[in-house]
Amino acid sequence: MIPSAILGRYARSLAEIVFEENVEPQVTEDLKTCNEIFRAVPDLLEAFHSPSIPRETKEKLLAEMMRLHPVAPITSNFMRILIQHNRIRFYPQILDSYLKSVNDRKGIVTAHVTAAAQVPPKDLKSLESKLAEIMGRLVNVEVHTDAGLLGGVVVQVGSTVFDGSIRTQLSEMRRRLTET
């Protein structure tokens, strides 16, 4: 397994280049599109990684993918580097690290919100605004559902957790009642 520090270097280097060249929005969209392709066709990522397939074949396959889904030259070069250095199998991790680097440079933090049910868009906007106020930065909210929460939400921003779930409130109430 390749250490995450090595994968992070690929991501940070790409982030640095896209900001220098002022092409971040385009490259970020390109990378997300590639990720969607890999999710839709997991065999494609396996083929790019397979040692039994010659590099020339992989590069032709990549060129065809880029022909069908045109991308910026920086994106194409980056994908080629990942194939040449046998790092393409780590694409999802590299993409996550890249997006984190981009968000860091833009002053955006990601809040992982877990709710018992779908959060209405109006409430999500309100939560996003409140978190931005608390954190003093722009906040990108990623919502997940967990029916085990019963109600309320749990928000994690980095290592900070705001637990407003009913399950936690009931546990705290139970603890207080048993103390007396």
C-alpha positions in Angstrom: 0.0 0.0 0.0 1.2 3.5 -0.9 1.4 5.9 2.1 -1.2 8.7 2.0 1.7 11.2 2.2 2.8 10.1 -1.3 -0.7 10.3 -2.7 -1.1 13.7 -1.1 2.0 14.9 -2.9 0.3 14.2 -6.3 -2.8 16.0 -5.1 -1.0 19.0 -3.7 1.2 19.4 -6.7 -1.8 19.3 -9.0 -3.6 21.9 -6.8 -0.5 24.2 -6.9 -0.3 24.0 -10.7 -4.0 24.6 -11.3 -4.0 27.7 -9.1 -0.8 29.0 -10.8 -2.3 28.4 -14.2 -5.7 29.7 -13.1 -7.6 26.6 -14.4 -8.8 25.2 -11.0 -12.5 25.2 -11.8 -12.1 23.4 -15.1 -9.6 20.8 -13.8 -11.7 20.1 -10.7 -14.7 19.5 -12.9 -12.6 17.3 -15.2 -11.4 15.2 -12.2 -14.9 14.8 -10.9 -16.1 13.7 -14.3 -13.3 11.1 -14.5 -14.3 9.9 -11.0 -17.9 9.5 -12.2 -16.7 7.5 -15.2 -14.6 5.2 -12.9 -17.7 4.7 -10.7 -19.9 3.9 -13.6 -17.3 1.6 -15.2 -15.2 0.2 -12.4 -13.5 -2.2 -14.9 -11.9 0.8 -16.6 -10.0 1.7 -13.5 -9.0 -1.9 -13.1 -7.8 -2.0 -16.7 -5.7 1.1 -16.1 -4.1 -0.6 -13.1 -3.7 -4.1 -14.5 0.0 -5.1 -14.9 -1.1 -7.5 -17.7 -2.2 -4.6 -19.9 0.7 -2.8 -21.7 1.2 0.8 -20.9 0.8 1.8 -24.6 -2.7 0.1 -24.5 -3.5 2.0 -21.3 -2.5 5.3 -22.8 -4.6 4.6 -25.9 -7.5 3.8 -23.7 -7.0 7.0 -21.7 -6.7 9.0 -25.0 -10.1 7.5 -26.1 -11.6 8.4 -22.8 -10.4 11.9 -23.1 -11.7 12.1 -26.7 -15.2 11.1 -25.5 -15.0 13.4 -22.5 -12.7 16.3 -23.4 -10.6 17.7 -20.5 -8.1 20.4 -20.0 -4.5 19.6 -21.0 -3.4 19.7 -17.3 -6.0 17.0 -16.4 -5.0 14.8 -19.3 -1.3 15.1 -18.4 -2.1 14.4 -14.7 -4.1 11.2 -15.6 -1.2 10.1 -17.9 1.3 10.6 -15.0 -0.9 8.5 -12.7 -0.9 5.7 -15.2 2.8 5.9 -15.9 3.6 5.8 -12.2 1.1 3.1 -11.4 -0.9 5.3 -9.1 -4.2 5.3 -11.0 -5.7 2.7 -8.7 -5.5 5.3 -5.9 -7.5 7.8 -8.0 -10.4 8.2 -5.5 -8.0 8.9 -2.6 -5.9 11.3 -4.7 -9.1 13.1 -5.8 -10.2 13.4 -2.2 -6.8 14.8 -1.2 -6.9 17.2 -4.2 -10.3 18.5 -3.3 -9.2 19.1 0.3 -6.1 21.0 -1.0 -8.3 23.1 -3.3 -10.8 23.8 -0.5 -7.9 24.7 1.9 -6.6 27.2 -0.6 -10.1 28.7 -1.0 -10.7 28.8 2.7 -13.5 26.3 2.6 -14.0 23.6 5.3 -16.1 20.5 4.8 -18.8 19.7 7.4 -20.0 16.1 7.5 -23.6 16.2 8.6 -25.3 13.0 9.7 -29.1 13.3 10.1 -31.9 10.8 10.9 -33.7 11.7 7.7 -33.3 13.9 4.6 -32.6 17.5 5.6 -34.8 20.0 3.7 -32.8 22.4 1.5 -34.0 25.4 3.6 -32.7 23.8 6.8 -29.5 22.8 5.1 -28.9 26.4 4.0 -29.5 27.6 7.5 -27.2 25.0 9.0 -24.5 25.9 6.4 -24.8 29.6 7.4 -24.7 28.9 11.1 -21.6 26.6 10.7 -19.9 29.3 8.5 -20.5 31.8 11.3 -19.1 29.5 14.0 -16.1 28.4 11.9 -15.4 31.8 10.4 -14.9 30.2 7.0 -17.0 29.1 4.1 -18.5 25.6 4.7 -19.2 22.8 2.2 -21.8 20.5 3.8 -21.9 16.8 3.0 -25.1 15.2 4.3 -25.5 11.5 5.2 -28.5 9.8 6.8 -28.5 7.4 9.7 -31.9 6.2 10.9 -30.3 5.1 14.1 -30.1 8.8 15.3 -33.8 8.9 15.9 -33.7 12.7 15.2 -31.4 15.7 15.3 -28.0 15.9 13.6 -24.4 15.2 14.2 -21.9 17.6 12.5 -18.2 16.9 12.2 -15.8 19.6 10.9 -12.3 18.2 11.1 -11.8 16.8 14.5 -14.6 18.9 16.0 -18.0 17.2 16.6 -21.2 18.9 17.3 -23.7 16.2 18.5 -27.3 17.4 18.5 -28.8 14.0 18.0 -31.7 12.8 20.1 -29.9 9.5 20.7 -27.1 11.5 22.5 -29.6 13.7 24.3 -31.4 10.6 25.6 -28.1 8.9 26.7 -27.2 12.1 28.6 -30.6 12.2 30.2 -30.2 8.5 31.2 -26.8 9.2 32.6 -28.0 12.2 34.7 -31.0 10.2 36.0 -28.8 7.3 37.2 -26.3 9.6 38.9 -28.8 10.9 41.5 
